[in-house]
C-alpha cells in the first residue's frame, strides 16, 4: 500500500504538522499552567514556538507575549536577591589554535585521555559551570572554581541540575567530577552542596557510586533525589531517596519497579512519581516516612502514558499525557476522583479529521513459559478477512520502556495508517514488569530477548489476517542491533529489515563508543578479556557480524554522522556487508544528525524512505 493511499489517515507529512506541547510551570499565583507550543515548519526546516497560559481549573488558553514575570522562577534565591544560571567556561586547551597561538587557522584537536567526544559533540575544552549573581550587581561567582566538570551534566542535563537550598544559603548541584578514562567508565554522578558564605563544597552523596540526580526540596525543607546504586549501570533500578533526621531513607527500595521522575506534595507528606508499569507509564504516590516499606499507591490506570508531573497542588496534580494515537497534552489529575481532565488540546482538529489505528494489548507465552505483554496496532478500518503486511518493532535501549509513547520518528500511528499491522513486544529488558525482567538483558543481548521477539511475531502470525510472506523487522539503537542479529537468526520469518543506528560489530562498537560504562556493563567487559565468559559471549555468540553469511533478506541501513553513541562505522560496515553479500540493500546517511533525527525535512525524508523501502520489499 502506498503512502497516503487512504485520504483520512496519519501520514509522514501530517505527522510533521503535529504541534508539540511543553509545560513550563505554574504562574506565581498557581492558578494557571504556562506552556510552550512548538510548531515544525517543513518549508523552513525549523521550529517556531509561542507561550500560552491555561487555568488549572480548565478553560480557554490565552497567548502570552511576555512570560518572565508571570512564571515562577525557581532560580531566584528565596530572599529574592540573587539568581542562579549556568554558562560555558573555557577550562582546558584542546584545540590546536589554543595550544599553538601562532597557528590560529589550524583545525585539529589534541587529546591525552578519553572523553574526547560525547553524544554528538567533540570536547573542545569548555564546560558548563553554575554561577550566582546578586541582582543589583554585575559580578558573578563561578561556584565550580574553573574545574573541568559539567553542570548541567552532559549531554542531557538541564536547569534542574542546580537548585537553591531552602534558605538560600546553599546551592545544590549535580555533577560527575571525574575526568578522562574515569569519566567514560563511571556513572558516579553526585549531588554537591556549595555554601555561599564559606565557599566550601561538600559531596552529600559520596557513599553512592552510581547515579544521584534530580535534587528537590519539599515545602518544609527536606531533600529528595533519585538514585541508582550499581556503579556503571545506567539502567539500574531508580529509587527515591529522602534525607530525614540526617539519614538517607530509600522510599521505594521494597517496590519492584523503577522511578522516572517525582514531585513533592504541597505539604511535604507524600511524593508523587511516574514510573513504567504493564506497558504504560502511570502516576504513583508514596508516603514520606522513616518507617520501612511505606505504602505505594497507583493513582492512574489506563492505556496511556503520564510523561511527567508539572506541579502538585493541594487536591490536584498537573501532568502531561499521551498515547500511541495522540501527542503529549497537559492534563489535570483530581486526587480524590483520580480523573484526568485535558487542559490543552492543541492537535484536536488535526486528529478529528483522521481515521485512527486501533491499539490492543495481547499477552504472549514465551518459549520459557513467561507471560509477555505485546502491543498490536491495527490499521484504520481494519478488516479481519483481509491479509496485511506486518512489522515487528524492535525497541531500543536495551532497557527502554515500550509503553504508550508517541514518537515523531518511530510512530506506530503512521505505520499502521499506511496499512501495516505493528507488533511491539515488551521483551526482556524493559522496565514496567519487575526489576528482574528489566535487568536480565544485560550480558544477554542475543539470548532471551531475541527469542521473545520471535515468540511475539510467531504468536501474531497465527492469525489469518497476517500475510506471512510480508513480515518485516524494524528498529533503532538496540533495535537496530536486533535487526542485524535477527537477519542471521530468523529461519525465514522476515522478508525485510530496517536498522537505524544499530550495533553491527560488538568489537568495533567497544573500540569507538563514548560512554564505556555502558558496554562494560552490558557486554561484560572488553573484547580482549579472554577469561571473561560474558564478554566472550557478547563478542562471539551475540555479535551480529558473525552471522552475515546467513543474511538472506533485504537490508536497509540508516545512520547519523554525529552519532557517537553508536558510531557511523557500525552502519557503514553493515551496509557494505549486505551489498557484498549480493542482497538488496540501501544506506540512508544523515551527516548532521546524531543518534536521532531532529530536523523537519530530514524527518520527512526518513519517513518517506522508510515506507518506500517497505513498499519495495514487502
C-alpha positions in Angstrom: 0.0 0.0 0.0 1.5 3.4 -0.9 1.8 6.3 1.4 -1.3 8.4 1.5 -3.5 5.8 -0.3 -6.0 6.4 2.4 -7.1 10.0 2.4 -8.0 10.5 6.1 -5.2 8.8 8.0 -2.0 10.0 9.5 0.9 10.4 7.0 4.5 11.4 7.5 3.6 14.9 6.2 0.7 15.2 8.7 2.9 13.9 11.5 5.2 16.9 11.0 2.2 19.2 11.4 1.6 17.9 14.9 2.2 20.6 17.4 4.4 19.8 20.4 3.3 20.9 23.9 6.0 21.6 26.6 4.8 22.7 30.1 7.0 25.4 31.7 5.4 25.5 35.1 2.8 27.5 37.1 2.3 31.2 37.3 3.1 32.8 40.6 -0.5 32.6 41.9 -0.6 28.9 41.0 -3.8 29.4 39.1 -2.5 28.9 35.5 -0.2 26.5 33.7 2.3 28.2 31.5 3.3 26.1 28.4 5.0 26.4 25.1 3.6 25.1 21.8 6.3 24.3 19.2 5.2 24.1 15.6 7.5 22.4 13.0 8.0 24.1 9.6 9.0 21.7 6.9 9.2 24.5 4.4 11.7 26.5 6.5 13.3 23.3 8.1 13.0 24.7 11.6 10.6 25.2 14.5 8.7 28.2 15.9 7.1 28.5 19.3 4.6 30.5 21.3 3.8 30.6 25.0 0.3 30.3 26.4 -1.4 30.0 29.8 -4.4 28.0 30.7 -6.3 27.9 34.0 -5.6 24.9 36.2 -9.4 24.6 36.8 -9.9 24.5 33.0 -10.9 27.0 30.4 -9.7 28.9 27.4 -6.0 29.3 26.8 -4.5 32.8 26.2 -1.4 33.8 24.4 1.4 35.4 26.4 3.6 38.0 24.8 6.0 38.0 27.8 6.1 35.4 30.5 9.2 36.0 32.5 7.4 38.0 35.2 4.5 35.6 35.2 6.2 32.2 35.6 7.5 31.0 39.0 11.3 31.4 38.7 13.0 28.7 40.9 16.4 30.2 40.0 15.8 33.3 42.1 17.0 32.8 45.7 14.4 32.5 48.5 15.2 36.1 49.6 14.7 37.4 46.1 18.2 38.9 45.9 20.2 36.5 43.7 19.8 34.4 40.6 21.3 31.1 39.5 22.3 30.3 36.0 24.9 28.3 34.0 27.4 29.3 31.3 30.1 27.6 29.3 33.6 28.2 30.6 36.8 27.5 28.7 38.9 25.4 31.1 41.4 23.3 29.0 43.4 23.9 25.8 42.4 21.1 23.4 42.0 22.9 20.1 45.3 23.3 18.2 44.6 27.0 17.8 44.5 27.4 21.6 47.6 25.3 22.2 49.6 27.0 19.4 48.6 30.6 19.4 50.6 31.4 16.3 48.6 28.7 14.3 45.2 30.5 14.5 43.8 28.7 11.4 44.9 25.2 12.4 42.0 22.8 12.6 43.0 20.0 15.0 42.3 18.6 18.4 44.9 17.3 20.8 43.8 14.6 23.4 45.7 12.9 26.1 42.8 10.9 27.6 39.3 9.6 26.8 36.1 11.6 27.0 37.2 13.2 23.8 33.7 13.3 22.4 30.2 12.8 23.9 26.8 12.0 22.2 27.2 14.4 19.2 29.9 16.8 20.3 33.7 16.8 20.3 35.3 18.0 23.5 36.8 21.5 22.9 38.0 22.3 26.5 34.8 24.1 27.6 32.5 23.0 30.4 29.1 24.2 31.8 29.5 25.9 35.2 27.0 27.2 37.7 27.1 30.8 38.7 25.2 33.0 41.1 24.8 36.7 40.8 23.4 39.5 43.0 20.5 41.1 41.2 21.9 44.5 42.0 25.4 43.7 40.7 27.2 42.6 37.5 29.6 40.5 39.5 29.0 36.8 39.1 30.6 33.9 41.0 31.6 30.6 39.5 30.9 28.0 42.2 32.8 25.3 40.3 36.1 27.1 40.6 37.2 26.7 37.0 37.3 22.9 37.2 36.9 20.6 34.2 33.5 19.3 35.3 30.0 19.9 33.9 26.8 21.2 35.4 24.3 20.7 33.9 25.5 17.2 33.3 26.4 16.2 29.7 24.7 15.5 27.4 21.1 15.7 28.7 21.2 17.7 31.9 19.3 20.9 32.3 18.4 23.6 34.8 17.0 21.0 37.2 20.6 20.0 37.9 21.1 23.0 40.1 18.8 24.5 42.8 18.8 26.8 45.8 18.7 25.4 49.3 15.5 26.2 51.3 17.0 29.3 52.9 19.3 30.4 50.1 22.5 29.9 52.0 23.5 26.9 49.9 23.4 25.9 46.3 22.9 22.2 45.4 24.1 20.9 42.1 24.6 17.6 40.2 28.0 16.8 38.6 30.2 13.8 37.6 33.5 15.1 38.9 35.7 12.6 37.1 38.0 13.1 34.1 39.2 11.2 31.1 39.1 7.4 31.3 37.5 7.5 34.8 34.6 9.7 33.4 33.7 7.4 30.5 33.8 4.2 32.6 31.7 5.5 35.5 28.2 6.6 36.3 29.2 8.1 39.6 27.2 11.3 39.4 26.9 13.1 42.7 24.9 15.9 44.4 27.1 18.7 45.9 26.3 21.4 48.4 28.0 24.8 47.9 27.9 27.2 50.8 27.9 30.8 49.7 29.5 32.2 52.9 32.4 29.7 53.3 32.7 28.9 49.6 33.1 25.3 50.7 31.7 22.4 48.5 30.5 19.1 50.1 29.6 15.9 48.3 26.4 14.8 50.0 26.1 11.5 48.1 29.7 10.4 48.5 28.6 7.0 49.8 26.9 6.0 46.5 29.0 5.1 43.4 26.1 5.1 40.9 23.8 7.9 39.7 22.5 10.5 42.1 20.3 13.1 40.3 17.3 15.5 40.3 17.6 17.0 43.8 14.4 18.7 45.0 13.3 20.2 48.4 9.9 19.8 50.0 8.0 22.9 51.1 9.3 22.1 54.6 12.9 21.8 53.5 13.5 18.1 53.2 15.8 17.0 50.3 14.9 14.1 48.0 16.6 12.8 44.9 16.8 9.8 42.5 19.5 7.2 43.0 20.9 4.2 41.2 23.1 2.0 43.4 25.0 -0.1 40.9 28.2 1.5 39.6 28.4 1.7 35.8 24.8 0.5 35.2 22.9 3.3 33.6 19.5 1.5 33.6 19.6 0.3 37.3 16.6 0.5 39.5 15.9 4.2 40.1 14.9 4.8 43.7 13.6 7.9 45.6 15.9 8.9 48.5 14.9 11.4 51.2 17.1 12.8 53.9 15.1 12.5 57.1 16.7 13.4 60.5 20.1 13.4 59.0 19.7 9.9 57.5 19.1 8.8 53.9 15.9 6.9 53.6 15.0 4.8 50.5 11.3 5.2 50.0 11.0 2.7 47.1 13.6 0.0 47.9 10.8 -2.5 48.6 8.9 -1.7 45.4 9.5 -3.9 42.3 9.8 -1.0 39.8 11.9 1.9 38.7 11.1 5.6 39.1 11.2 8.1 36.1 10.7 11.4 37.9 9.0 12.7 41.0 7.3 15.8 42.6 6.8 16.7 46.3 3.2 17.0 47.6 2.1 20.5 48.7 2.6 19.6 52.4 5.7 17.5 52.1 4.0 14.4 53.5 4.0 12.5 50.2 5.9 12.2 47.0 4.2 11.7 43.7 6.2 9.9 41.0 5.8 8.5 37.5 7.0 5.0 36.6 6.6 2.4 33.8 4.1 -0.4 34.6 2.4 -3.0 32.4 3.4 -1.4 29.1 2.3 2.1 30.2 3.6 4.9 32.4 1.5 5.9 35.4 1.4 8.2 38.5 2.1 6.7 41.9 2.2 8.1 45.5 4.5 7.2 48.4 4.4 8.4 52.0 7.5 10.2 53.2 8.4 8.3 56.4 11.4 6.7 58.0 9.4 3.5 58.6 10.2 0.6 56.4 8.2 -0.3 53.3 6.0 2.8 53.1 2.7 2.3 51.2 2.9 3.0 47.5 -0.4 3.7 45.7 -1.0 3.8 41.9 -3.2 6.8 41.1 -3.8 6.5 37.4 -4.7 3.5 35.3 -5.3 3.4 31.6 -3.9 2.8 28.1 -1.8 5.9 28.1 1.5 7.3 29.4 1.7 10.0 32.0 5.0 11.5 31.0 5.7 13.8 34.0 4.3 15.8 36.8 4.3 19.6 36.2 3.0 20.7 39.6 1.5 19.3 42.8 -1.3 21.3 44.4 -3.4 20.6 47.4 -6.1 18.4 45.7 -4.8 18.0 42.2 -1.7 17.4 40.0 -0.9 19.0 36.7 0.6 16.3 34.4 1.3 15.6 30.8 -0.1 12.6 29.0 0.0 10.9 25.5 -0.8 7.6 23.9 0.1 5.9 20.6 -2.6 7.9 18.7 -2.2 11.3 20.3 0.8 13.5 21.1 1.5 15.0 24.5 -1.0 17.3 26.1 -1.4 18.8 29.6 -4.0 17.3 32.0 -5.3 17.9 35.5 -5.4 14.9 37.8 -8.0 15.2 40.6 -6.5 13.4 43.6 -9.9 12.4 45.0 -11.7 11.1 41.9 -8.5 10.1 40.2 -9.9 11.5 37.0 -7.7 13.1 34.3 -9.1 16.2 32.6 -7.5 17.7 29.5 -6.3 21.3 29.9 -4.9 21.6 26.4 -5.9 20.0 23.1 -3.7 21.8 20.6 -4.0 19.0 18.0 -7.7 18.3 18.4 -8.7 19.5 15.0 -5.9 17.6 13.2 -6.8 14.3 14.9 -10.6 14.8 14.5 -10.2 14.5 10.7 -8.4 11.2 10.8 -9.3 7.6 10.9 -7.2 6.2 13.8 -5.5 2.9 14.3 -6.7 0.5 17.0 -4.2 -0.4 19.7 -4.7 -3.7 21.6 -2.9 -5.5 24.4 -2.1 -9.1 23.6 -0.4 -11.5 26.1 2.1 -14.0 24.7 3.5 -17.0 26.4 7.3 -17.1 25.7 9.3 -20.2 24.9 10.4 -20.4 28.6 6.9 -20.1 29.9 6.8 -16.3 30.8 3.8 -14.1 30.1 4.8 -11.2 27.9 2.8 -8.1 27.0 2.5 -7.4 23.3 1.1 -4.2 21.9 -0.5 -4.8 18.5 -1.5 -1.8 16.4 -4.0 -2.4 13.6 -4.6 -0.2 10.6 -7.6 2.2 10.5 -10.7 0.4 9.3 -9.1 -3.0 9.9 -10.8 -5.9 8.2 -10.0 -9.4 9.6 -11.0 -11.0 6.3 -8.0 -9.4 4.6 -4.3 -10.1 4.8 -1.9 -7.4 5.9 1.9 -6.9 5.8 3.2 -6.9 9.3 6.1 -5.2 11.1 7.9 -6.5 14.2 9.0 -3.4 16.1 12.4 -3.8 17.8 12.7 -1.4 20.7 15.9 0.4 21.7 17.6 0.9 25.0 18.1 -2.0 25.5 16.2 -1.1 28.7 13.8 1.4 27.1 10.2 1.1 28.1 7.9 0.1 25.3 4.9 2.0 26.6 2.1 4.1 25.1 4.7 6.6 23.7 4.2 9.0 20.8 7.3 9.3 18.7 7.9 11.7 15.8 10.0 9.0 14.1 9.0 5.5 15.2 5.4 6.5 15.1 3.0 3.5 15.2 0.1 5.6 14.2 1.8 6.5 10.9 3.0 2.9 10.3 -0.5 1.4 10.9 -2.1 4.1 8.8 0.0 3.1 5.8 -1.7 -0.4 6.0 0.7 -2.3 8.3 0.0 -4.3 11.4 2.6 -3.4 14.0 3.7 -5.9 16.6 5.5 -4.3 19.6 6.6 -6.7 22.3 7.6 -5.8 25.8 10.5 -8.2 25.6 13.1 -9.0 28.2 15.0 -5.9 29.3 12.0 -3.4 29.5 11.0 -1.7 32.8 7.5 -1.9 34.0 7.4 -5.7 34.5 9.6 -6.0 37.6 13.3 -5.4 38.2 14.3 -8.9 37.2 12.6 -8.7 33.8 14.3 -5.3 33.3 17.8 -6.5 34.3 18.1 -9.9 32.6 19.0 -8.5 29.2 22.4 -7.2 30.3 25.2 -9.5 29.0 22.4 -11.5 27.2 21.7 -9.3 24.1 21.3 -12.2 21.7 19.6 -14.5 24.2 16.1 -14.4 25.8 15.3 -11.0 24.2 15.8 -12.3 20.7 13.6 -15.4 21.5 11.0 -13.1 22.9 10.8 -11.2 19.6 10.4 -14.5 17.7 7.8 -15.7 20.1 5.8 -12.4 19.7 5.8 -12.5 15.9 5.1 -16.2 15.8 2.1 -15.7 18.1 0.5 -12.9 16.0 1.4 -14.7 12.7 -1.0 -17.4 13.6 -3.8 -15.0 12.8 -5.3 -15.4 9.3 -5.1 -11.6 8.6 -1.2 -11.7 8.8 0.4 -12.1 5.4 3.3 -14.4 6.5 5.2 -13.7 3.2 5.3 -10.0 4.0 6.7 -9.6 7.5 9.5 -7.1 8.3 11.6 -6.3 11.4 12.5 -2.7 12.1 14.2 -0.8 14.9 16.9 1.6 16.1 19.8 1.5 18.5 19.5 -1.8 20.4 16.5 -2.3 18.0 19.0 -1.8 15.1 21.3 -4.3 16.7 18.3 -6.7 16.9 17.6 -6.2 13.2 21.2 -7.1 12.3 21.2 -10.1 14.7 17.8 -11.4 13.6 18.9 -11.1 9.9 21.2 -14.0 10.5 19.0 -15.9 13.0 15.4 -15.7 11.8 14.8 -19.0 10.0 12.9 -17.3 7.1 10.4 -15.4 9.2 11.2 -12.0 7.8 11.2 -10.6 4.3 12.8 -7.2 5.0 14.9 -5.5 7.7 15.4 -1.8 8.7 18.2 -0.9 11.1 18.7 2.7 12.3 21.9 3.4 14.2 22.3 -0.3 15.1 25.3 -2.1 16.7 26.7 -4.4 14.0 30.1 -5.4 15.4 30.4 -5.5 19.2 34.2 -5.3 19.0 34.4 -2.1 17.0 31.5 -0.7 19.0 33.6 -1.2 22.1 36.5 0.5 20.4 34.7 3.6 19.3 31.6 4.3 21.6 32.0 7.2 24.1 30.3 6.0 27.3 32.3 2.9 28.0 30.5 2.2 31.3 27.5 1.1 29.1 29.4 -1.5 27.1 31.4 -2.6 30.1 28.2 -3.4 31.9 26.0 -4.7 29.1 28.8 -6.6 27.1 30.5 -7.8 30.3 33.8 -6.1 29.6 36.4 -5.6 26.9 36.8 -7.8 23.9 40.4 -8.6 24.8 39.4 -10.0 28.2 39.6 -13.7 27.1 38.9 -15.1 30.6 35.6 -13.3 30.8 32.8 -15.6 29.9 30.1 -12.9 29.5 32.4 -10.8 27.2 33.4 -13.8 25.2 29.7 -14.5 24.6 28.9 -10.9 23.7 31.8 -10.7 21.1 31.1 -14.2 19.8 27.7 -15.8 20.0 25.8 -12.5 20.3 27.8 -10.5 17.7 25.7 -9.8 14.5 28.8 -9.6 12.3 29.4 -13.3 12.9 26.1 -14.2 11.2 26.4 -12.2 8.0 26.9 -15.4 6.0 23.3 -16.3 6.9 21.8 -13.0 5.8 19.2 -13.7 3.2 16.7 -10.8 3.2 16.9 -7.1 2.0 18.6 -4.8 4.5 18.0 -1.0 4.8 20.7 0.7 7.0 20.2 4.3 8.3 22.8 6.2 10.3 23.7 9.7 11.5 27.1 11.2 11.0 27.2 12.7 14.5 26.1 9.6 16.3 29.0 8.9 18.8 27.0 6.6 21.0 26.7 4.0 18.1 29.3 5.4 15.7 28.8 5.7 12.0 31.2 2.8 11.2 28.6 0.4 12.5 26.1 1.3 9.8 28.8 1.5 7.1 30.1 -2.0 7.9 26.6 -3.4 7.8 25.6 -1.8 4.5 28.9 -2.9 2.9 28.4 -6.5 4.1 24.9 -6.6 2.8 25.9 -5.2 -0.6 28.9 -7.6 -0.9 26.6 -10.5 0.0 24.5 -9.6 -3.1 21.4 -8.6 -1.1 19.1 -5.8 -2.0 20.3 -3.1 0.4 20.2 0.7 0.9 22.1 3.2 3.0 20.5 6.4 4.2 23.1 8.7 5.7 22.3 12.0 7.6 25.7 13.8 8.0 24.4 16.4 10.6 22.1 14.1 12.7 23.1 12.2 15.8 21.5 9.1 17.3 18.1 10.7 16.4 16.6 12.6 13.5 15.7 16.0 14.8 15.1 18.4 11.8 11.8 18.6 9.9 13.0 17.9 6.4 15.3 15.1 7.4 12.4 13.7 9.4 10.2 13.7 6.3 12.9 12.1 4.2 13.4 9.4 6.9 9.7 8.6 6.8 9.4 8.6 3.0 12.5 6.3 2.6 11.2 4.1 5.4 7.9 3.4 3.7 9.3 3.3 0.2 11.7 0.5 1.3 8.8 -1.4 2.9 6.7 -0.9 -0.3 9.6 -2.2 -2.4 10.4 -5.2 -0.2 7.2 -6.4 1.5 
